[in-house]
Amino acid sequence: MAIQEAKALDTGDYASLSAHYNASQLRADTWNRLKAVTMGLANRPYGRDTPESLKDEAVRALDLLAPMETYWAFPGRDACHQLRKLLGREDYATLAGAVARIVRALMSNAYRRRTIPIGIQGEAEDEEEVALEAKDDHLLARPYFEVMFVDNLGTHQEHLLRVGLREMRRAEDPFVYEAVVVPSLEDALIGVLFNHNVQAVVVRYGFPLKSRHRLELLQRYLSRVGDCDLSEIPPDDYGVALSQLICKLRPELDVYLVTDQSVEEIAGKVGTTCRRVFYNQEDYMELHLNILRGVNARYQTPFFTALKIYSKQPTGVFHAMPISRGKSITKSHWIQDMGEFYGMNIFLAETSATSGGLDSLLEPHGPIKKAQELAARAFGARRTFFATNGTSTCNKIVVQALVRPGDIVLVDRDCHKSHHYGMVLSGAEVVYLESYPLSQYSMYGAVPLREIKRQLLALKRAGRLDRVKMLLLTNCTFDGIVYNVERVMEECLAIKPDLVFLWDEAWFGFARFGPAYRQRTSMHVAAYLRAHYRSADYQERYAAHKAAFDKMDPDDDATWLDNRLLPDPEQVRIRVYATQSTHKTLTALRQGSMIHIHDQDFKAKTEESFHEAYMTHTSTSPNYQILASLDVGRRQVELEGFELVQKQVEMAMVLRERIASHPLLSKYFRVLTVGDMVPEEYRQSGIESYYDREHGWSDIWEAWAQDEFTLDATRLTLFVGKSGLDGDTFKNDVLMDRYGIQINKTSRNTVLFMTHIGTTRSSTAYLIEVLVEIARELDERLEDASPIEGRIHERQVKSLTEDLPPLPEFSRFHDAFRGNAASDTPEGNLRAAFFLSYDDANCEYLRLDDGSLDEALADGREVVSSTFIIRYPPGFTILVPGQVISRVILDFMRALDVKEIHGYRPDLGLKVFSEAALDADLWVPRNHVAFRM
């Protein structure tokens, strides 16, 4: 087999593996190519010799498919063997029909719903197999999955295993599955990353380490195990080690270990990585029942199920909500079209009841409580809370629960506006952190770790580190910049061991279900660091680090800034919160969000205040449909999140390849690369792009494992400057108005496309069609343009590609809103400034267009904003209350081309504080809170 694979790699277009992003794409393309080739063989004119080139191409395709089909139940390795026999017999008609049925079943997922007869004529069919297929036809309408067995079995033993498991099927089984058998540890690792149908793995004993398959795209999966050297694992520990590795790569899978060693001893080694340990030879029925029970545990949707049951019960409503049960609609003469549009189920499930099998979101004890517990398991949290009014509210809940007036919070200045309002509500003193600028694209990146450490050290020198409560960062950013969460948390905890982290993961809910992405999610890192700091290995590493660090000058900031810091395991506390807009990237109704928590001190320090904050911001009438959708969305990602995220990333990569490779598209448009979005000093891996025409695809794993920042591949920032159209015009006047393509964020010369788990191949194809049509129209318009029109276009392009205003940094808080104006630290009291503006007598308006603002600055006046000024999209602040307005900020505001600037009134101008209102003598700090005298 290895020789056949080598031949497939050496000849033909299939050898260009760099043309395929992953093995799944190669598999699909190869099956489609084999279909075309076999149809060509079958349809050759009668009596003509068979073109050897077609036959050779079919051989090469099968040589490539055979190792890949090892990891799939359908069509599987045996089907490739049968197809090869038909090719050898030159039975091209039967071969073409069989391949066509396979491809059709793969493309439509029909094999998941029913038995697919491949129709290989002339082969003696196994009567037992036919009988089993007939028996199982009614079962295959149920959810389908595959179980991977890791055991070095012969062909006959594999057949007996499959037959034995099929005989266990019962009419009452909720699911149906097929077995996949792989012979080695490496094959098992490849299989769980390649085959998204796998929901359970049965690890037996006595299997070897190495895979026979040397296909590059399959071997690439083995790099996902990280620093683990597989060759150092003792053979007797293969089963335990494999179970732990599978748990690391795909924690949602159920793993069952079969061992010939002491069951009690093995159970102690594997801990929670295995669902159950069997001794020696498992009983088929016992194994079958355990597999179904394990999958069913993820399939459960406590609140959604309770709501469905409630909706079927006859009830009389003598409470609020006339719309409950749809009565106010069905009785109406004028609004029955609403019922026709939505259907009756949504109204049958609409209620204000918290009893009758339902639950209260504010004090859950039943199905909502259970649904939140299942969500915590799915997303790797210790606790999870549902929210029905969006992540904006989640952010305020967390901040209010943790931050008291006078606490210092370090905040990414480009965060969502809800965080700024959270600072106002909590009375925090805010230190705004600067992101690195991407001025050529009119956007910001993310906050470098060095900047965070620098601010913490400044506060430490000033004797204010004890007041620092929280670090608040957005991961990933709107534009797809992703932090190295582990590195940030570890080094910050070395300076402030009890620092609380709030990670705004509004756009990153899907990341938990992709192995590369998961390592940069806050809940994963929190769990890892907590276990890591307890380990003997870390204790030893920290002791060596401390010995070296103690020889340096602790008063020199360079000691802290230029060296990797490690926290003291005896002092560190893991306190991590994440807010997630589930509805943005996963299946949930609008405003469906979650708060995930991993806080060692939650019970001791935060539970009561969190409860109060949750009560403050959560409606007493939460939308049950949103809650049910969160429950169902959790079920989906636990069972098929890996597959959906894999396809989501794959479609984004294909879009990159199509735009870069198309000569007309690349003339006017360009998808920004990692190198464009992340400066070189933050890319330790050296990666430049995920795809380029010269080198093909890059493996992103190394970059995601080590770089300070990396780029979420599902975010495609399209540079449109060469088209002469600014981002807002391109979004609204072209994409939306002409073609119905909806996007959200733009900058002066870019638009942002995002793929998600609902993106289809048809929608990506439509986007390519539209971009080609736009590019073709641009080409034709410029060809027909007069010299004057040509010069106008050139000026427009120049203004969008060269004449770009610098991005402003946060200037500073005015001294009136700083507790100690003489201090070197920059924290400011946002709340004091916010409420000072409530009195109109303290404010005035200065216009951007009549010179009054420029005149005030020229006269040396410190002009201070009294309101939030927010550009939308994407909702990032330009000014906050109490901030001094600089010339750079003014120039930037004048250059903005978005239609919405919240807080700015074109009819009046910019609302600023009057000079009298800023008299510092009128303000005194009391317990770090500013009060008007």
N, C-alpha and C positions, 0 to 999 in steps of 0.2 A: 504493500500500500504506500509506503514512504517513497518508493521509486516512482510510482504512478503520480504522486503528488508533485515530485520534483519535475517530472515531464510536463505536468500542467503548468508549473510555474515558469518553465523555460520557453514555452512557445505560445503564440497566439495573444489576443487582446486580454485574455484572462490573466496573463502574467503581470499586467499593470495593476498590481494591488494598490498602488498609491492612488489610483483613480477611485477607490472605494473607501468611504469613511470608516466602515466597520464590516465585520463578517456578515451581519444580517443583511446589509445592502448588497454585498457580494453574492450571498445565497439567493436573494430575490432576483438579482440581475442574471445570474447564471441559469436559474430555472427558466426564466423568460427567454433567454438566448437559446437554451436547449429546445424549448417549444418551437421557436422559429426554425431552428436547424432541422428538427425531426419532421416538421411540416414540409420543409423543402425536400427532404429525402422521400417522404411519402407521395408528394405531388409531382415527382419527376415524370416526364413523358414515358409512356409504356415502351419497353424495349431498349430504352437508353441506358447506358452504363451509369452507375452511381458515381457522382462526383466525389473523388476521394477526399477533397478538401472539406466537404460537408461531413463526411463520415469521421474524418480526423477531428473536426471541431466538436462533434458529438462525443467522441472519446474523451477529449480534453475537458469538456463540461462535466461529464460523469466522474472523471478523475478528481475534479475539484469538489463536486457535490458529495462524493462518498464520505470523506472525512467530516464534512459539516453535518451530514445527516446522522452521524453517530450520536449526536446530541439531541435529536428530536424523535418523538414517537411517530409523527407523520411528516412526510411519507416514510422516513427512516432509512437506515442503512440497507435493509433487505430489499426495499423497493429499488434502490440504485443497482443492487446486484441483479435483480430481475430485468431491469431495463437494459443492463449491459448484455444480458443473454439475448434479448430481442435484437439488439444492435448487431451482435455477432452472427445471428441467424439471418440477418437482413430482412426481418419482418417489420418493415418500416411503417406500414399502416397501423399495426397494433401498437408499435412503439409511439407513434405520434399521438394516437388516441389516449394512451395511458399518460403520457407527459402532459397533454392538454388537460386531462381531468385533474391531475395533481396540481398544476399551476392554477387552474380555476378554483380548486378547493383552498389553496394557500392564499390566493388573493382575496377571496370572499370569506375566509375563515369558516367555510362550510364543514370542514373536518371537525370543528368544535361542536357542531350541532347534530351530526349524523355520521354513520359509517360511510366512508367513501370507497366504493369498489373501483379499484384501479383498472380492472378489465384487461388483465394480461391473459389473452387467449392462448390455449395450447399448454398452459401450465396446470398440473394436477392440483386442484384446490383442496385444502385440508377441510374435510367435512366438519371437524370439530370447530374450526375457525368460523365456517359459514354459519353453523348453528348458533355460536356465540354472538355473531354479528346480528343475526335475526332477533335473538333474545334481547339485545341491547339497544335496538332501534329507539324504543321509547325512553331510554335513559339519556340518550345523547342530546335530547332537547334541554337537558339540565346543564348548569355551569360545568365546564370542562377544564381540567388541568392535567398536568403530567407530574409523575413522581420519578425522581432520579434514584436509581440503585447504584451504589458504588461497590462493584465486586467484579473480579476477574473470571467471568463465566464463559463457558463454551457456548456454541450456537444452540445446542439441544437444551442446555440448562436454562438459557435465556427464554427459549420457547416455553419450557415448563413453568417458569416464573410468571410469564405473562398470562398463560392459560389459568394457572392457579389463582391469580389475582382476579381475573375476569369471572371466574366461577363464584367468587365471593359477592358479586354484585347482587343487590336486592332491590325490589321495586320501591321500597321506602327510602332508599339512599338519596340524599339531597343533591349529590354531585356524582360525576362520573370522571374517571381518570384512566390514563394509560401509563405504562411503565417505560422508562428509558434506562438502559443499562450502560454504564461507562466503566472501563476497566482499571483506572488508575487515579491517584490523588490529583495529578495535574488535569486529567480529563474532567474530574468532578468540578474543579475550580473554573475551568473553561466553560463547562456546561451550565453552571448556575448563572454565569454572566452572559452567556450566549443565548440560552433558551429561556425566554421570558414566560413560557407556560409552566415552568417548574414551580410548584407550591410546597413540595415536601421532598426531603432527601433522606434516604435510608442508607446509612454508612455501615457496611459490613466489614469484615476483617480479611487479612491475607492478600490485599491488593498491592500492586507495585506503586512506585512514585511517579515514574516518567510516562508521558503520553507518547504513543507511536506517531502522532500527527505532527508534522513540522510546518504546516501552513502558517505563514507569517501573521495573518490577521487573527488566527486562533491563538498562536503563541503570545500575541500582544496582551491578551487578557491576563496572562500570568504576572504581568508587571503590576497588576492591581493589588497584589498581596503586600506591597510596600517593602519594608526593610526585612521581612521574614525570609531567611535563607532556607528554602524547602529541603535542600540537600543535607542540612544538619539535623533534620527530624529523625529520630530513631524509628525504624520500621514498626516496632511494637506500639509506637505512639501515633501512627498515621491516622487512625480513626479519631482519636481525641483532637489531634492537631487540625484535621480537616474540619471537624465540627466547629471548632473555634474560628477557623478562617471563614467558613461559610457564614457564621454569625456576624463576623466583621463586614463581609462584603454585602450580604443580603439579610439583615437582621429579622426581616419579616417572615422568612421561611421557617417551616417546622423541620427539625433535624431529629432523626431517630438513629440511635447507635446500636448496632448488634456486635457483641463482643464475645470472645471465648475466654476472657480474663475475668477476674473477680468483679461482679457487677457493682458491688458496694464501693470498691476502690475507684472504678471508672466513673461512677456517678459523682463521687467527690471531686474528681478532676475536671469533669465537663461543666459542673455547676448548672447554670441556667441556659447554657448554649444548646442543650438537647432537651427536647420535649419528653423523651422517655428513652431508657436504656433497656435493651433486650439481651437475654443471655443465650449465646450460641445460635440456635435456629429459631427464628420467630415463627409464631403461629400465624398463618395467612389471615384468618378471620380477625384475630386480635390486632394484627398490624393494619388491616383494612379499616377496622372501626376506629383505631387511633388516628389514622390519616384523615378520615372524614371528620372526626371530632376536632382535630387541629385546625382544619380549614374552616369548619363551621364557627370556631371561636372568632375568627376574623370576619366572617360573613355576617355575624349578628349586628343588628342595628336597633338597640333597645328603644330609643325614642321614636324613630321612624315607624317601627313595628307597633309601638303603643298607640301612635297617632292613627295608623291605619285601622287598628282594632276599634279605637274610639269612634272613628268616622262611620263605622258600620253599625254602631249601636243606636237603637231608637232613643232619642232624648227629647225632653221638653225644655226649652230655653226660657227661663224667667229671670234673666240677668242681662248684662250688657250684650252688645253686638247683634243688632238685627240681621246682619249679614250671615251670622252663624247658621249652618245647615242650608244656606242659600235662600232662606224664606223671604227676605226683603226683595230678592231678585225675581224669584219665580212668581211672586204675587204681583209684581209690577207690570204696568202696561207700557212702560217707557224704557226700561233698562235691561230687558231680557237679552239683549245682544251681548251684554257683559258675561252672562252665564253661558251663552253659546260660544263665546271666545275662549273662556278659561276652562269650561267643563265644570261639572258639579263637584268632583272630588275635593278640589281646593276649598270649596265652601263647606263641605261636610266636615273637613278637618280644621275649620276655622272656629276657634273657641277661646274663651277666657278662663276655662276651667283648669284647675291644677290637680283635681282629683279624678276619680273614674279611670284610673290607670295611667293618668298623665303625671305631671310633676311641675314644680316651681323652679324657674331658673335662679331666683334669688336665694332660695333655701332648698336645693335639690336633695332628695332622699331616694328617688326611684329611678326611672329610665333616663332622665337627664344626667343624674349623677353617674350612672353606669356608662352612658355615652361619653361623658367627659373622661372617665377613667380609661376607656378604650382609645380615645384620642391621645391621651398622654402616652399610652403604650406605643401607639403607632408613630408618634413624632419624637419618641425618646425622651419625654419629659417626666418629671416626678409628679407634676400636677398640671392640669389643663382646664381652662375656663372658657366657655363659649360666650360670644358677644354677637348681638343682632343689630348693632349700629356702627359697624365698621371698625377698622384699626385706629382711626382717629380717636375714638373713645377708648379703645384698649390702651393706647399710649398715655392718655390722661389718667386712666385708672392706675396704671403701674407707677407713674410719677407721683401721683397724690398719695399712694400707699407707702412709698418709700422715702419721699423727700419732705423735709420740714422747712419752714421759713428760716433762711440763713444758711442752709446747707449749700455747698458748692457743687454744681453739676457741670461736667465737661460735655459740651454738645457739639456735634458736627453742625457747622453753620448752615449747611445746605440741606438739613433735614426737613422733613415734612412740617408744614405749619402747625400741626397738632402738637408737636413737641414744644414749640415756642409758647403756645397757649397753656400747655401743661406747666411750663416754668412760671407763667403768670399765676396760675391757680395755686401752685405749691409755695410760691414766695421764695423760690431758689435764687441764689446768686449764680449767674451764668458766666462760664468761660467758653467763648465760642472758638472752636478749632478750625483751622484753615485747611481746606482740601487743596491738593495740587491743581493748578489751573490747566485747562486745555483751551487756551485762548483762540487757537486757530479754528476751533469748532464751537466756540461760544458756550462752553459747558465746563463744569468742574468734575474732577475725578473723585478721590476719596482722601481721607486724612492719613498722612504717613505716620507710622508708629513713632518716628523720631519727634514729630510735633507733639504727639500725646505725651510722651515721656518728658519733653522739655517743659510743658505746662505743669505737669505733676511735680517736677523738680523745683520749679519756680515757687509753687505753692508750699512745698516742703521747706525751702529756704526761708520763706516768709512766715513760717510757723502756722500755716493754715491747712496743712495736710489732714489734720484731724477733722476739719469741716468738710472735706471732700467726700461726697457720698456716692456719686454715680458717674459712670462714663456711658454716654448715649451715642450710638453710631447706627448708620443705616447700612444694612447688609442683606442683599446687594443693593447698590444704588439704582436709581431709576435707569441709568444708562448701562447698567450691568457690571460695574466694578465690584469685585468681591474681595473682602478682607481675608487675610490669614488669621482667622479667629483665634486659633490656638496660640499663635505668637503674640498677638495683641494682649490676650488675657494673661498669659504667663508673665510677660515682662511688666505689665501694669501691676499685677499682684506682687511682684518683687519690690515695688515701691510702696504700694498701699495694699496690704494683705487682705483687707476686708472690703475692698472696692466692689460696688454693685455694678453689674453690667446690664444695660438694656439694649438689646439688639432689635432694631426695627427690621423685621424680615417680611415686610408687607408683600414684597415681590418674590419671595424666596420659599414659599410654602412647599413647592414641589421638590426642593433640593434634597430633602431627606431620602428620597427614593431613587437617587442616582449615586452610585458608589463614589464617583469623583466629587460630586457636589456635596455629599453628606459630610465629608471631612471638614467642610467650612461652614457648617451650621452650628448655631450656638448650643443647642441641646446635646448634640453629639459630642462637642468639645467639652462641655461641662461634665458630662458623665465620664469621659475619658480622663480628664485632668483629676477629677476627684479620686478615681481608682489609681491613677498614675502616681499621685503624691503619697499614697499609702504604701506603695511598693518598695521593696528593699532596694531595687535597682535605682529608683529615683533618690532614695535617701543617700545612697553611696555617691551618686552623681552630684547631688547638692553639696555634700561634704567637700568634694574635690573642688567644686565651683567656689564655695565660700573661702576655702583656703587660698585660692588664687586671687579672689576678689579682695580679700582683706589686706593683701600686699599693695593694693592700689590706693590712690588718694580719694577717699570718699567725698571730699569737699569739692573735687573737680568734676564738673558736669560731664566732661568727656568720658570719665570712668563709667558713668551710667548710660550715656548716649551712644558710645562707640562699642559697647560690649553687650553680648546676649545676656539677659538677666534671668535668673531663676528664683522663684519664691521659696521662702522658708516653709517646709512642709508642716512644721509644728505651729505656724501662725496662720497659714493661708486658710481662707474660707471661700468656698465656691458659691457665689450668689449671682445667678444668671436668670434673666427674664427675656422672653422673645415675644413680640407681637406679630401676628401673621394675618394677612388678608387672604384667607382661604379662598374667597370668591374671586380673587384676581388671577390665581394660577391653578386652582383645583376646582372640582365640581362643588359649587355651593351657590345659593342665591345671593344677589347683591347685598352687601353689608354683612355677610356671614364671615366672622373672624374668630380668632382664638388667641388666648394668652397662654403661653407655655412657660413653666417655671421649673428651675432646678436650683433651689436655694436651701443650703444647709441650715440656715437660721430662720426659715419661714415660720416654723412653729413657735420659736422662741421670741422672734422680734417683729414679724410682719403679718401674721395671719389675721389679727384683729383689725389692723389698719387697712389691710387689703380688703377685708370684708366690707369695711365702711366705705372705702373708695368705690368698690364694686357696686354697693347699694346706691351711692351718690349718682353714678353715671349710667346705671342700667335701668331700663324701663320696667315698670311693674306690669306692663302689657307687652312682653316680647313676642315677636312674630314666630309662631310655631313652625311655619313652613321653612323659615330660615334655619331654625334649630334642627329640623328633620334633614334639611339638605346638608348640614355640617356632619350629621351622623352618617348619612349615605356617602358623602364625599370621603369620609375616613375609611369606610368599608372599601371603597373603590381603590384608594391608594395602597391599602394593605394587601389587596389581592392582585392589582394590576398596575400599581404605580410604577414599578420598575419598567414594565413594558412601555407604558405611556410616556414616561420621561425619556426613555431611550429613543423612542420615535420622535418626540418633540425636538430633541437635540439633533437627531439625524436630519429632520426636515430643515432646520436652521442651517446645518452644514451644507445641505444640497443647495439651498438658496445662495449661500456664499459662492459655491462652485459655479453655479449657473451665471451669476452676475459677473464674476471675474472672468469667465471663459467666453462670454458672448461679446463679440467685437463691437457691436453697436452700443450695448448697455455700458460696457467699460469705457466708452468714449465720454459719456456724460455722468455716469454714476459709479460710486465705489463704496463697498462695505468697509467701514473702518476696521482695521486689524487690531490685534492685541498690542502691537507695536505703536499704533496710533493712539490708543486709549490709555496705555500704561507706560510711563517713561522707563527707560532702560534700567535705571538704578533700582527699580522695584521688580524687575523680571530676572531673578537669579538663574532661572532655567535657560535664559537666552532665547526663548520662543519669540518669534516675530508675528506669526499669523497661524490660524488654524488651517488655512488652505491658500496655496498660491499655484499659479499655472505651471511654474517650473518644477517645483518639488512635490506637488500633490498635497496630501493630507499630513498634518502633524499629529502626533500622539499627545493629547492634552494632559495626561496623567501626571507627568513630572512637574509641569507648571502648576497644576492644582495642588500638588503635594508640598511645594517649597516656596513659590514666589510670594512676595509680600502682597501683591495684588494680582488678580487674574480677571479674565473677562468671561462673563456668563455667555456661553455660545448661543443661547436662545434669544439674546438681544442683538439685533442687527441694526446698527446705526448707519444709515445710508447717506453718504455725502452727496448733496445735490447742487453744490455751488457752481459747477461747470454748466449746469442747465440755465443759469441766469435767474432761477426762481428761488426766493427765500423759502425757508422751511415751512412757515405758516401758510404761504400761498400754495406751495406744493401739496400740503396736507388738505387744506380746505377747498381751494378752487379746482384742484386737479384730481387728487385721489378720491375725496369724498363726494364732491358735487358731480363729477363726470363718471366715476367708476364705482362708487359705493364702497370704497375700501376705507375702513375705519382704523385710524391710529390715534395715539394720544399725544406723545411728546414730540416737540420740535425744538431746534435751536435756529440760529440765524441761517445756517447753511446745511443742516441735517434734519432728517426725519427718522424716527425710531420705529422699527417693526419688531414685533415679538411673536415667537411661536409659543404655543402652549399645548396642553394635552388635548384640546379640542381642535387643533389645527389639522386640516386634512391635506392630502396630496393634491386634491382638486383646487383647494384655495391657494396653495403655493404656486400651482401651475397658472392660475388666474393672475396672481400677482406678477409673475414673470411676463405673461402676455401683456398686461397693462404697461409695465415698465418698457417693454419693447415698443409698444405702440407710441408711448410718450417720446421715447428716444427717436423713433422714426419721424414723428411730427416735428420734433426739434430740428432734425437733420434737413427735412424738406423746407422748413421755414427759413433756416439760415442759408440754404442754397438759393432761395428766391429773394433773400433780403437785399434791400438797396444798401449802398455804402453807408448811409446815415444810420439805417437800422442795424447794420453790422457793428458800427461803432457803439451804438446804444447797448447792444448785447454785450460787447466786450467790457464796457464800463460796469454793467450789472454783474458780470462774472468777477471782475476785479474787486468790486465792493464786497462780494461774498467770499472771496478766496484770499484777499490780501488786506483790504482796508477794514480790518476788524478791530473794534475797541478792546482794550485790555480788560480782563475781568477784575472787578474790584474786590479787594480783601475787606474783611470786617475792619472798620476804622477803629472805633473804640466807644465805650460808654462815656457819656458826659460825666464830669466829676460830681455833678449833683446826684447821680444815681450810683455812686460808688461809696462803699462804706468807709474806705480810707483812700482819699484822692492821692495821697503821697505814696501809696503802695506801688510796687513794681508789678503786682499781679493784676490781671485785667478784668476780674469778675465784676458784674454789674447787677443791679437790682431791677430786673425787667418789670416786676410787679408794680414797683413804685412809679415808674415811668408810665406804665399802661393806665393806671388809675388817675394819675395826675391829669391826663388828657381828657378825662370825663368832664372836667370843668372847662367850658368853652372859653372862659376868660383867660385861661392859661395858654391858649393856642391862637395861631394865626395861619393864614394860607399864603404861600409864596409860589408863584407860577414858574413853570419850566420855559414857557414860550414868550414871556414879556421882559425877561432880563432881571426880574426882582431877585430870584435866587442867586444868579451870578453876581449881582451887585452886593448882596449881603455877604457872600464869600469874599469878594474883592475888598470889602471894608474891614475884613478880619473878624467878622462875627462867627462864632461857633453855632452853626445852624443845626438843630437837633430834631430828629423825627419824633413825632408824637404818636405815630401809628405803625402798624405793620404794613410794609409795601411788598406785595407778593406777586410775582409773575406766574401766570397760569396759561397753559401748562408749563412746567410740571408741578407748580405749587411751592416753589422755593422762595425764600425771602431775599429781598434786596436790602431792606432796612427793617430794623426793629425799634420799638419805642425806646427812647433814651440814647439812640445811636447818633453820633456826630456825622453829618453829611459831608463827604469829601468831593473834590472836583471829579475824581475818577468815577465815583458813583453817579454823579450827574451825567457825565458823558455816556456812561453805560445805559442809563435810563432813556436817554434820548435816542440811543441806537437800537432799543428793543423793538422787535417787529411782531410781538405777540399781541393779540387783540384784547387780552384781559390783563390788567395790572390792578390787582385788588388793593384797595386802600388809597389809590390815587384818583382824584376827581379832576378830569380835564377841564371842567367848567370853573373850578375854584383854584386848583393847583395842589401843592403838597402841603399837608397839614403838619406844622412844626410848632415847637414850644416858643412862646414869647420869651424875650430876654429876661423880663421881670420874673417869670415863672421859674427860671433856672438859677435864681439867686440861692447860692449854696447855704446861706445863713437860715433859709427857711426850712431846711431839712436836717433832721438829726436821726442817727441810727439808734433804734432801741431793739436790742436782741436781734440785730441784723435785719430788722424790718423798718423801712422808712415810713415815717408818719408826718403828715402835714401839721405844722405848728398853728 
